Amino acid sequence: MTKLSVNINKIATLRNARGGNNPDVIRVARDCEMFGADGITVHPRPDERHIRYQDVRNLRPLLTTEFNIEGYPSESFIQLVTEVRPTQVTLVPDSPDQITSNAGWDTKKHQTFLRDVVAQFRAAGIRTSLFVAADVEMVEQAALIGADRVELYTEPYAVDYPRCREEAIRPFIKAAEAARSCGLGLNAGHDLSLQNLAFYHQTIPWTDEVSIGHALICDALYLGLRETVRHYQQCLK
């Protein structure tokens, strides 16, 4: 079964726009769990423009599903993750001022650096996933580094889906098969939506987890959060 992890960064962005605690990030996270989400994802960035480090600390003891923390493995990020000990940490190659993740790791070029970071998290008992493009070599290198999973960067799939979904999914099938052959778990995320998620899941049903934030929160403005989580879960059945 493919799990749905809801990224709540956009809730924190809205909260931070006015100050105070409205909307309440913790309440939304717990509501997502109550409405059927299998996990919660956060991506704290150094400037804390959405999720703050303290949010991460506050969420940890209250969540009952899987907790996934994404981010670039800076010293402060590593300290936060090893302190909080989530179910999973997803490492992304973001620069500090990046608006959103828009590329996967070059796992060959950064092999030594990533191997050391992954070893720290694995020693702490934290499942580690590397954010990579749908590239067989990058997936295979992730296995050599010692990662537990890869998360395939799905924006190219989402962009090409309206034109030809069969062509859009082709490189992802190859990368997903490579991950399975290497014994890696498989996640996916970025621009997955109600329009393209079902086909992705039907084609690569051994995906362990999808992490979805922006599209899901946008849909919730129209459908409500409960119905939106239900719709996304329907895409995964």
C-alpha positions in Angstrom: 0.0 0.0 0.0 1.3 3.4 -0.9 1.2 5.9 2.0 0.1 9.5 1.7 2.2 12.0 3.6 0.8 15.5 3.7 3.3 18.3 3.5 2.0 21.1 5.7 4.5 23.8 4.8 1.9 25.9 3.1 -0.2 26.0 6.3 2.9 27.5 8.0 3.3 30.0 5.2 -0.2 31.3 5.7 0.3 31.5 9.4 3.5 33.4 9.1 2.0 36.0 6.8 0.1 37.5 9.6 1.9 36.4 12.7 0.1 34.7 15.6 -1.0 31.1 15.3 -3.8 31.1 12.7 -4.0 28.6 11.1 -2.6 26.3 13.7 0.0 24.1 12.2 -0.3 21.4 14.8 -4.1 21.3 14.6 -3.9 20.9 10.8 -1.4 18.2 11.1 -3.5 16.2 13.6 -6.6 16.8 11.5 -4.8 15.4 8.4 -4.0 12.3 10.5 -7.6 12.0 11.7 -8.9 12.4 8.1 -6.8 9.5 6.9 -3.3 10.7 6.0 -0.6 8.1 6.7 2.1 10.7 7.6 3.1 14.3 7.9 5.9 16.0 6.1 7.7 19.2 7.0 10.5 21.0 5.3 12.1 23.6 7.6 14.4 26.0 5.8 17.2 28.1 7.4 15.2 31.4 7.2 12.1 29.6 8.8 9.8 31.3 6.2 7.3 28.6 6.7 7.9 25.6 9.0 10.0 26.7 12.0 12.4 24.5 13.9 10.2 24.8 17.0 7.3 23.6 14.9 9.2 20.4 14.3 9.9 20.0 18.0 6.3 20.7 18.9 4.9 18.2 16.3 7.0 15.2 17.2 5.3 14.1 20.4 1.8 14.7 19.1 1.8 12.9 15.8 0.6 9.3 15.6 1.6 8.6 12.0 4.9 8.7 10.2 6.8 11.9 10.5 9.1 12.9 7.6 11.5 15.9 7.8 12.9 17.1 4.5 15.8 19.5 4.1 19.4 20.2 3.1 21.7 18.5 5.6 23.3 21.6 7.1 24.8 21.3 10.5 21.8 22.8 12.2 19.4 20.6 10.2 21.3 17.4 11.2 21.2 18.5 14.8 17.5 19.1 14.6 16.7 15.7 13.0 18.9 13.7 15.4 17.2 15.6 18.3 13.7 15.0 17.1 14.2 11.5 15.6 11.4 11.4 13.0 10.4 8.2 11.2 12.2 9.4 8.1 14.5 12.2 6.9 14.5 13.1 3.3 17.7 14.9 2.1 17.3 17.5 -0.7 20.0 19.5 -2.4 18.3 22.9 -1.8 20.3 26.2 -1.5 19.2 28.3 1.6 17.2 30.8 -0.5 15.5 28.3 -2.8 11.7 28.8 -3.1 11.1 25.1 -3.6 13.0 21.9 -4.4 13.6 21.8 -8.2 16.3 19.2 -8.7 17.5 15.9 -7.2 21.0 15.1 -5.8 23.9 14.2 -8.1 24.5 11.2 -5.9 27.7 10.3 -7.8 29.3 13.8 -7.4 28.3 14.1 -3.7 28.7 10.5 -2.8 31.3 11.0 0.0 29.3 13.9 1.6 26.0 12.0 1.5 27.5 8.7 2.7 28.7 10.5 5.9 25.4 12.2 6.5 23.3 9.0 5.9 25.6 7.1 8.3 24.8 9.6 11.0 21.1 9.3 10.6 21.1 5.5 10.3 23.2 5.3 13.5 20.3 7.3 15.1 17.8 4.8 13.8 16.2 7.2 11.3 15.1 5.9 7.9 16.9 8.0 5.3 15.7 8.9 1.8 17.5 10.8 -0.9 15.7 13.1 -3.3 16.8 12.2 -6.9 15.8 12.6 -10.5 14.3 9.7 -12.4 17.8 8.6 -13.5 18.9 5.0 -13.1 22.5 6.0 -12.3 21.5 8.4 -9.5 19.3 5.7 -8.0 22.1 3.1 -8.1 24.5 5.5 -6.5 22.0 6.2 -3.8 22.1 2.5 -2.9 25.9 2.5 -2.8 25.7 5.5 -0.4 23.6 3.5 2.0 20.3 5.2 1.8 17.2 3.3 2.7 15.0 4.9 0.1 15.0 7.3 -2.8 12.3 9.9 -3.5 11.8 10.5 -7.2 11.5 14.2 -8.1 8.2 14.1 -10.1 7.8 17.7 -11.4 9.0 16.6 -14.9 6.3 13.9 -14.9 3.6 16.5 -13.8 4.7 18.9 -16.5 4.7 16.3 -19.3 1.5 14.4 -18.1 -1.1 16.6 -20.0 0.8 16.0 -23.3 1.4 12.3 -23.1 1.2 10.5 -19.8 2.8 7.3 -21.1 5.9 9.2 -22.2 5.9 11.2 -19.0 6.0 8.1 -16.8 8.5 6.2 -18.8 11.8 7.4 -17.1 10.1 7.0 -13.7 9.3 3.4 -14.4 13.0 2.7 -15.2 14.2 4.6 -12.1 11.6 2.8 -9.9 12.6 -0.6 -11.3 16.3 0.3 -10.6 15.4 1.1 -7.0 13.6 -2.2 -6.5 16.5 -4.1 -8.0 18.9 -2.3 -5.6 16.7 -3.1 -2.6 15.8 0.6 -2.0 12.4 1.7 -0.8 10.6 4.1 -3.2 9.0 7.5 -2.5 7.8 10.2 -4.9 7.0 13.8 -4.6 6.7 17.3 -6.2 3.7 18.5 -8.2 1.7 15.3 -7.8 -2.0 16.1 -7.8 -5.5 14.8 -8.2 -5.0 15.0 -12.0 -1.9 12.9 -12.2 -1.5 10.8 -9.0 -3.8 7.9 -9.9 -2.0 7.1 -13.1 1.4 7.3 -11.4 0.3 4.9 -8.7 -1.3 2.5 -11.1 1.9 2.4 -13.2 4.3 2.2 -10.2 2.2 0.5 -7.5 5.3 -0.5 -5.4 5.8 3.1 -4.5 6.0 3.2 -0.7 5.0 6.8 -0.1 4.0 10.0 -1.9 4.6 13.4 -0.2 2.1 16.0 -1.4 1.7 19.6 -0.1 1.1 22.5 -2.5 -1.6 20.8 -4.7 -3.3 19.2 -1.7 -3.6 22.4 0.3 -4.9 24.3 -2.8 -7.5 21.6 -3.4 -8.5 21.9 0.3 -9.5 25.5 -0.3 -12.3 24.3 -2.5 -13.1 20.8 -1.2 -12.2 21.1 2.5 -9.4 19.3 4.1 -11.3 16.1 5.0 -12.6 15.6 1.5 -9.3 16.5 -0.1 -7.4 13.8 2.0 -10.1 11.3 1.0 -9.8 12.2 -2.7 -6.0 11.7 -2.6 -6.3 8.4 -0.8 -8.8 7.2 -3.4 -6.0 7.9 -6.0 -3.8 5.4 -4.1 -6.3 2.5 -4.0 
